[in-house]
Amino acid sequence: MAKKPKKAPRAKAKAGKRPAAKKVAARRVIRKKVAKPAARKPAAKAAAAPKPAAPNPLRGLAQRIVELTLSQNDEASFALYSDSIESVEPGQPPAVGIEAIRQKFAMWRGMISDSSWRARSVWVDGSTIIIEWAGRVTFAATGKQAELNEVAIHEIANGKIVRERFYYDRGALQP
């Protein structure tokens, strides 16, 4: 049987010292060099930014309707209507013409001694303005107060209201 060659005895470490290291090729982490980004060239003039859309004239009219309703300025409100206006209230025949609108406003002012309104939401779509109203009214005959929530739909042609329709609970208007 052949004898195995003996291994060289390991050097014992002295207190506080490291054992002598064998000569081993040091491992180095090789980092790839990353090329610096090329200096940016000034960008060619970008295409002109798109122009903002022209303001929708109906938005201005919607704002005017809200302002005049809040200020209760009936005379200025009449200027918003077409001469051939058609106005529809729940359970009522349509009021047709500007004179019918004047009578409708007068009837409202006779029935309601005080009111306050808040436009909850205002939408403009095509030639239509939709306003969701929250109101508190006081009945002239009884002094009773009531909450009145309403949706008003105004159809516009040539910058004037040509048709309007109101949606609300008619029971809320019982004094």
TADA-V266500 format. One record per residue. N is the residue number from 1. RES is the residue in one small letter. PHI is phi as a letter, one per 40 degrees, with the letter a starting at -180 (NA if undefined). BURIAL is 1 if it has 24 or more other C-alpha atoms within 12 Angstrom, else 0. Layout:
N & RES & PHI & BURIAL
N & RES & PHI & BURIAL
//
This chain:
1 & m & NA & 0
2 & a & c & 0
3 & k & c & 0
4 & k & c & 0
5 & p & c & 0
6 & k & c & 0
7 & k & c & 0
8 & a & c & 0
9 & p & c & 0
10 & r & c & 0
11 & a & c & 0
12 & k & c & 0
13 & a & c & 0
14 & k & c & 0
15 & a & d & 0
16 & g & g & 0
17 & k & b & 0
18 & r & c & 0
19 & p & c & 0
20 & a & c & 0
21 & a & c & 0
22 & k & c & 0
23 & k & c & 0
24 & v & b & 0
25 & a & d & 0
26 & a & c & 0
27 & r & c & 0
28 & r & b & 0
29 & v & c & 0
30 & i & c & 0
31 & r & c & 0
32 & k & c & 0
33 & k & c & 0
34 & v & c & 0
35 & a & c & 0
36 & k & c & 0
37 & p & c & 0
38 & a & c & 0
39 & a & d & 0
40 & r & c & 0
41 & k & c & 0
42 & p & d & 0
43 & a & c & 0
44 & a & c & 0
45 & k & d & 0
46 & a & c & 0
47 & a & c & 0
48 & a & d & 0
49 & a & c & 0
50 & p & c & 0
51 & k & c & 0
52 & p & c & 0
53 & a & c & 0
54 & a & c & 0
55 & p & c & 0
56 & n & c & 0
57 & p & c & 0
58 & l & c & 1
59 & r & c & 1
60 & g & c & 0
61 & l & c & 1
62 & a & c & 1
63 & q & c & 0
64 & r & c & 1
65 & i & d & 1
66 & v & c & 1
67 & e & d & 0
68 & l & c & 0
69 & t & c & 1
70 & l & c & 0
71 & s & c & 0
72 & q & f & 0
73 & n & c & 0
74 & d & c & 0
75 & e & d & 0
76 & a & c & 0
77 & s & c & 1
78 & f & d & 1
79 & a & c & 0
80 & l & c & 1
81 & y & c & 1
82 & s & c & 1
83 & d & c & 0
84 & s & b & 0
85 & i & d & 1
86 & e & b & 1
87 & s & b & 1
88 & v & b & 1
89 & e & b & 1
90 & p & d & 0
91 & g & g & 0
92 & q & b & 0
93 & p & c & 0
94 & p & c & 0
95 & a & c & 1
96 & v & b & 1
97 & g & g & 0
98 & i & c & 1
99 & e & c & 0
100 & a & c & 0
101 & i & c & 1
102 & r & d & 1
103 & q & c & 0
104 & k & c & 1
105 & f & c & 0
106 & a & c & 0
107 & m & c & 0
108 & w & c & 0
109 & r & c & 0
110 & g & c & 0
111 & m & c & 0
112 & i & b & 1
113 & s & c & 0
114 & d & a & 1
115 & s & a & 1
116 & s & b & 0
117 & w & b & 1
118 & r & b & 1
119 & a & c & 1
120 & r & c & 0
121 & s & a & 0
122 & v & b & 1
123 & w & b & 1
124 & v & b & 1
125 & d & a & 0
126 & g & g & 0
127 & s & b & 1
128 & t & b & 1
129 & i & b & 1
130 & i & b & 1
131 & i & b & 1
132 & e & c & 1
133 & w & b & 1
134 & a & b & 1
135 & g & b & 1
136 & r & b & 0
137 & v & b & 1
138 & t & b & 1
139 & f & c & 1
140 & a & c & 0
141 & a & c & 0
142 & t & b & 0
143 & g & g & 0
144 & k & c & 0
145 & q & b & 0
146 & a & a & 1
147 & e & c & 1
148 & l & b & 1
149 & n & b & 1
150 & e & a & 1
151 & v & b & 1
152 & a & b & 1
153 & i & b & 1
154 & h & b & 1
155 & e & c & 1
156 & i & b & 1
157 & a & a & 0
158 & n & f & 0
159 & g & g & 0
160 & k & b & 1
161 & i & c & 1
162 & v & b & 1
163 & r & a & 1
164 & e & b & 1
165 & r & b & 1
166 & f & b & 1
167 & y & b & 1
168 & y & a & 0
169 & d & c & 0
170 & r & c & 0
171 & g & c & 0
172 & a & c & 0
173 & l & c & 1
174 & q & c & 0
175 & p & c & 0
//
